[in-house]
Amino acid sequence: MDIGWPEIAIIAVVVLVLFGSKKLPDAARSLGRSMRIMKTEIKGLHDDETPAAPAELAAAKPANADSASAEQTTSSS
């Protein structure tokens, strides 16, 4: 199924008639803002995933070291 220029023109006219010439720019602006927010949130999710693993490993190492020193203290007493 190939969509050519005549079909696109018909779709544009139907959209213009349905929404009106005053609401169409507002709708496009709102759609652009929504897409920008969604893109930012998706990028934030990707950024949150990558540094989480090294941070968890770094946080786990001191906890293991504390438990090891606590075991040495109790065994030496």
N, C-alpha and C positions, 0 to 999 in steps of 0.2 A: 504494500500500500504506500503510494507516494503522495505526499502532500505538496502541491505546487503553490505558486503565487495567488491564483484565483481563490483557492480554498482558504489561504491565510487571510486574504482581503475580506472574504465573507465572514470568517470568524471574528476579525477585528471590528467589522460593522455591527455584528450581533452583540459583541461585548460593549461597544459604545452605546448602542441603543438600550441595552439592559441596565447599565450602570450610569449612563449619562456622562457628559463631558466634564462636569464639575467634580464628580466623585471619583472618576478614573485616576487622576493624579494622586489623590489622597490614598486610594487603594494601592497604587503602585508604591508609594512612599512607605505605607504601612507594611507591605510585603517585603520591601527592601530592609526595613528595620528589623523585622522578624528574622529574616535570613541572616543578617549580621549578628544578631544576638545568638541565634542557634550556632553559627560558625564559631563565635567566641566561646560558648559553652562546650562545644565539642573539643576545641583546642585545649580548653582548661582541663577536660577529662583526660586527654592524652598526656598533658603535662603532669597531672597528678599521678598517673600510673607509673611513669618512668622513674622519678626520684624516690618513690615509696619503697622500693626493694632495697636500695643501698641504705636508706635511713633506718629501715627495720633491722638490717644486719648490724649496723653500727650501734643501735640501741640494745641489741641482744648481746653483744660482746661484753659490755661493762656489767650486765646482769650476771653473766656466767662467771666473770672474774670475781664479783662480790660473793657469789655463792661458794666459789672455790676457796677464797680467803676465809670465809666463815667456817668451812669444813676443816681447814687447817688449824684454825683457832680452837675449835672444839676438840679436835683430835690431839692437840698438843697440851690441852689442859688436864 
